[in-house]
Amino acid sequence: MNEFAHLIDHTNLRPDAIRSEIIKLCEESIEYGFATACVNPANLPLAVSVLNGNKPKPCTVIGFPLGSISVEMKFAEARFLTHQGAEELDMVLNIGALKEGEINIIEREIREVVKAADENCVKVILETCLLTDKEKVLACNLAKDNGADFVKTSTGFSSSGATTEDIAIMRKTVGKDIGVKASGGIKTLKDARLMINAGANRIGTSSGVNIVS
């Protein structure tokens, strides 16, 4: 097994993904020993069925890809998907609220999704390309202080993805307390090594097989 396989969330969040592609994603996740298979909510039941208790965990997304839904909706989505078998949840924070300084909204949504997840892993997606360095630090601290297990760079659907500079800021801010996931534009083993060396301990990518091969 490749040394990085257990750090990879093998991902297909394309809106046009079809059933056979989700099945392939999950089968590859089992074959290569990836950490999770990450799919859109509509594909979660299929992923749970194919993974069928194997080591890779079913992972899905909350408030994706914009983060611009209410705290109540994020809670409801997280609770429903947890009951459908999700074992890891990647939540997009409310970026506009963060920029407005509405800290109470960010705190509430993280706490509510963590509560809805029933002790399963929650990752908070910052969408770093839309934030200043000061906002990245603030978002990391809010995630850490309100029970998240990881902070994550990007959805992969905005203007750019992960950078080593952002990973370094995130790791410096959260210390060893929680995980840092690099996601967005990571396609090669070299890309993955750079992110891990910068401080990431999880990689989100649709190129997992290419990386470990």
C-alpha positions in Angstrom: 0.0 0.0 0.0 1.3 3.5 -0.8 2.5 5.5 2.2 -0.1 8.2 1.5 -3.2 6.1 0.8 -4.5 6.3 4.4 -4.4 10.1 4.2 -6.5 10.5 1.1 -10.2 11.3 0.9 -11.0 9.8 -2.6 -13.5 12.2 -3.9 -16.1 12.6 -6.6 -18.3 15.7 -6.0 -19.1 16.4 -9.6 -22.7 17.3 -10.2 -22.8 15.1 -13.2 -21.4 12.0 -11.5 -23.3 8.9 -12.4 -23.9 5.7 -10.5 -21.2 3.6 -12.1 -18.6 6.3 -11.2 -19.6 6.4 -7.6 -19.4 2.6 -7.4 -15.9 2.7 -9.0 -14.8 5.4 -6.5 -15.8 3.2 -3.6 -14.3 0.1 -5.0 -11.0 2.0 -5.6 -11.2 3.3 -2.0 -11.4 -0.3 -0.7 -8.7 -1.5 -3.1 -6.1 1.2 -2.3 -7.0 1.7 1.4 -8.0 5.3 1.2 -9.3 7.1 4.3 -12.7 7.8 2.9 -14.8 7.9 -0.2 -16.3 11.4 -0.4 -19.5 11.9 -2.4 -22.4 14.3 -2.7 -25.4 13.7 -0.4 -27.6 12.1 -3.0 -24.9 9.5 -3.6 -24.3 8.7 0.0 -26.6 5.7 0.3 -24.9 4.0 -2.7 -21.5 4.7 -1.2 -22.5 3.3 2.1 -23.8 0.2 0.4 -20.7 -0.4 -1.7 -18.2 0.3 1.1 -20.3 -2.0 3.3 -18.3 -1.6 6.5 -14.8 -1.8 4.9 -12.0 0.4 6.2 -12.7 3.5 4.0 -15.4 5.5 5.6 -18.4 7.1 3.8 -17.8 10.9 3.7 -20.2 13.6 2.4 -20.6 17.3 2.4 -22.8 19.9 4.2 -23.9 23.2 2.8 -21.9 22.4 -0.3 -20.4 24.2 -2.2 -21.4 27.7 -1.1 -22.0 27.4 2.6 -24.8 29.9 2.4 -27.6 28.1 4.1 -28.9 28.6 7.6 -27.6 27.0 10.8 -30.8 25.1 11.1 -30.5 23.7 7.6 -26.9 22.6 8.2 -27.9 20.9 11.3 -30.8 19.1 9.6 -28.6 18.0 6.6 -25.9 16.8 8.9 -28.3 14.8 11.1 -30.1 13.3 8.2 -26.8 12.2 6.4 -25.3 10.9 9.6 -28.4 8.7 10.0 -27.9 7.6 6.4 -24.5 6.3 7.3 -22.0 9.2 6.8 -19.0 8.8 9.1 -17.3 12.0 8.1 -18.9 15.4 7.2 -17.2 18.2 5.4 -19.1 21.4 6.1 -18.7 24.7 4.2 -18.8 27.6 6.7 -20.9 30.7 6.0 -18.2 32.8 4.3 -20.3 35.9 4.2 -21.0 35.7 7.9 -17.3 35.3 8.7 -16.5 38.4 6.6 -19.2 40.4 8.3 -17.8 39.5 11.7 -20.9 37.6 12.6 -19.0 35.2 14.8 -22.0 33.9 16.6 -23.3 32.4 13.3 -20.1 30.6 12.7 -19.8 29.3 16.2 -23.4 28.1 16.1 -23.2 26.3 12.8 -20.0 24.4 13.7 -21.4 23.4 17.1 -24.7 22.3 15.6 -23.1 20.2 12.9 -20.7 18.6 15.4 -23.8 17.8 17.6 -25.7 16.4 14.6 -22.7 14.2 13.6 -23.0 12.1 16.8 -19.2 12.0 17.4 -18.3 11.3 13.8 -15.6 13.4 12.2 -16.5 17.0 11.1 -14.3 19.0 8.8 -14.9 22.8 8.3 -14.2 24.0 4.8 -12.9 27.6 4.9 -12.7 28.3 1.1 -9.3 30.0 1.8 -9.1 31.6 -1.7 -11.9 34.0 -0.6 -10.4 34.9 2.8 -7.6 37.2 4.0 -4.9 35.6 6.2 -6.5 37.2 9.2 -9.8 35.6 8.3 -8.2 32.2 7.8 -6.7 32.4 11.3 -10.1 33.5 12.8 -11.9 30.6 11.0 -9.4 28.1 12.2 -9.7 29.2 15.8 -13.5 29.1 15.6 -13.4 25.6 14.2 -10.9 24.4 16.8 -12.8 26.1 19.7 -16.2 24.7 18.7 -15.5 21.1 18.3 -14.4 20.5 14.7 -12.0 17.7 14.0 -10.4 19.2 10.9 -10.1 22.5 9.0 -10.1 22.2 5.3 -8.9 24.5 2.6 -11.4 24.4 -0.3 -14.4 23.0 -2.0 -12.7 22.7 -5.3 -15.5 24.8 -6.8 -14.2 28.3 -6.2 -11.5 30.4 -7.8 -8.6 28.3 -6.6 -7.7 25.4 -4.3 -5.1 24.5 -1.7 -1.8 26.2 -1.4 1.1 25.3 0.8 1.0 28.8 2.3 -2.5 28.4 3.4 -1.8 24.9 4.9 1.1 26.4 6.9 -1.1 29.2 8.3 -3.8 26.7 9.2 -1.4 24.2 10.9 0.3 27.0 12.8 -3.1 28.3 14.0 -4.6 24.9 15.1 -1.3 23.4 16.3 -1.6 19.7 16.9 -5.1 19.9 18.3 -7.0 19.1 15.1 -6.4 18.0 11.6 -5.7 20.0 8.5 -7.1 18.8 5.1 -5.7 20.1 1.8 -8.2 20.0 -1.0 -8.5 21.6 -4.4 -6.2 21.1 -7.3 -4.1 18.2 -5.8 -3.4 15.9 -8.7 0.0 14.4 -8.3 2.3 12.7 -5.7 4.4 15.8 -5.8 1.4 18.0 -4.9 0.4 15.7 -2.1 4.0 15.6 -0.7 4.1 19.4 -0.7 0.9 19.7 1.2 1.9 17.1 3.8 5.2 18.7 4.3 3.4 22.0 4.9 1.3 20.5 7.6 -1.6 18.7 6.1 -2.6 15.3 7.4 -5.5 14.6 5.1 -5.7 15.1 1.3 -8.9 15.5 -0.6 -8.6 14.7 -4.3 -10.3 13.1 -7.2 -6.8 11.9 -8.3 -6.2 9.4 -5.5 -5.4 6.5 -7.7 -3.0 8.5 -9.8 -1.2 9.7 -6.6 -0.7 6.3 -5.1 0.2 4.7 -8.4 
